[in-house]
Amino acid sequence: MAIVMTSTSQMTSSQYDQVIAHLAAELAAAEGFIAHFARPGADGGWTVIEVWESEQQQAAWYDAKVRPHLPPGSPEPGIRPLHNVLLAS
């Protein structure tokens, strides 16, 4: 079942840009990856939203590739099941 992951951190836009520059190609090729969105948070932090084919695929990626780059104390990502995913063709 597809899931949506939402993650917030106190990263700056510059920090996010550095991380995504290193991970974008690998993320796009990751098994189960569907989409990635990022935006500044209301509190000055950063919010990332991703859609994955399964929670297991997202967790494997996050633990191996993302978590090591996050500031200490960053909250765990929120995971919610999706009922439907429709993409432009």
N, C-alpha and C positions, 0 to 999 in steps of 0.2 A: 504494500500500500504506500502510495506517495505521501511524503511529509513536507511540512514547511518548518524551517528552523529560523528562529530569530535570536540574534546575539547582540548584546550591547556591551560596550567597554568605554573606558575613558581615553581611548586612542584619539589622537588628533588627526586631521585630514592628511597631514604629511606622513604620519606613521602608517595610516591605512594605505596611502598611495605606495609607500615602500613595500609593505607586505604584499599587496595585490600584484605589484609589478613582478615580484619573485614567484608568485603562486598562480597567476591567471592561466597560463597555458596548461599547467599540470591540473588545475581545478577543472578546466573545460574538458580535459580528457579523462577525468576520474570516473570510475565505474559508478553508475547510478546518478551522476550529477545531471540536473535539468536546467537550473537557472540561478543567478546570483544578482542581488541588488544591494546597494549600499547608500546610506544617507546620513547626514549629520543628525545627531540626537538633539532633543530640546534642551538638555542639560549641558551641552557642549561636548558630549561624548560622541560615539559613533554607533550606528545600528547597521547590522548586516542581516539580510533575509535571503535564505536559499531554499530551493525546492529540490528534493532528492527522491529517487525511486523508493528508498527504504530508510528507516531509522538506522539500521546496522551499517549501511554504506556511508551515511552522513557521519555517524559516530567514528568510524574507522578513519575517515579523512580528517575530521576535526581533531581527534586525538594525536594523529601523526603529523599533521601539517599546520594546523592553526594554533592550537593550545600553546605550543612552545613560543609563539610570537606575542602572546597576550600579556598585558601588564599583570602583576600579581594582584590577586583579589578580584579578578574579572568574574562576573556571575556566569553560571552555567547557561548554555543556550536553552531556549524554550523550544520544545518539539510538539507539533500538533499534526494529527493525521489530516489528510486532504480527501475530500470526497471526489473531486474532479480536477484535472489539469487540462486546459485547452491552450494550445500554442498556435501562433500564426503559422501558416504554411508558406 
